[in-house]
């Protein structure tokens, strides 16, 4: 629940932003989208957040979610965002 409240708060404060252009393309043929399914671990380093939210972490697993915490850390390292 904390994540949704944090996301809503950001939208209230900054307004809703458009997603990055490579996620808005309907054709995906412009070469801008990096499909994570073709990458090791299905993780792409491509930014998925709007410009005003880059670096923002809305969700952090707590001590009751150790497996999820480990997986999230693995994904962040693979994306260069540890």
N, C-alpha and C positions, 0 to 999 in steps of 0.2 A: 504493500500500500504506500509505503514511503516514496517509491519511485513515481507513481502516478501523481502524488501531491506535489513533488518537486517539479515534474514536467508541467503541470498546470500552473504552478507559481511562475515558472519562467515565461510561459505564454502570456500570463496576466501582465507581467512586468515588461516584456519585450515585444509582445505580439507574436502571432504565428508567422513563421518564416517558411519560405519555400525550401523544399529539399534540394540538394545539389543537382545541377543540370543533368548529370549522367543518370540520375534516378528518375528524372522527369521525362526522359525521351521515351516515346512510345514505340520507336522502331528498334532501338538498341543496336542499330547498324552504323551509328556514327563513330563507333570505336571508343566512346568515352566510358562505357560501363565495363568494369572488370568483374566477370562472373566468378564468384568464389568457388563454385562447384568444380571448376577445372584446376584448382590450386590444392597444394598439400594441406590436409586438415580442413579443407573447405573454408579457408580464411583468406580474405583479400586485405591488403593494406589500404585500400581506397577509403577515403573519408565518406561517411554516410550521414553525418550530422549537418544541419544547416550552418552557415558561417557563424552565426551568433551563438551557437551551442557547441562548437568544436572544443573538445577538452572537458566538457561537462559530463559528469557521471551521475545519472539519475538513480541508478540501482547499484547497491553493494550488498552481496550476500552476507548474512550474519553467521554466527558460530553454529547455528542449527543446519547450515547448508555447506558442509565442508567439501563435498564433491563438486558442487556448483562453483564454489570459490576457487578450487583448483583449476577447473576448466576455464573459468573466466580469466584467471591469471595467465593460463597458457595462450588463450586467444589474444589477450592484450600484448603479451610478449611477441607473438607472431605478427601482430599488426604494428609493432614498434611503439606501443603505448603503455608499457608496463609502469 
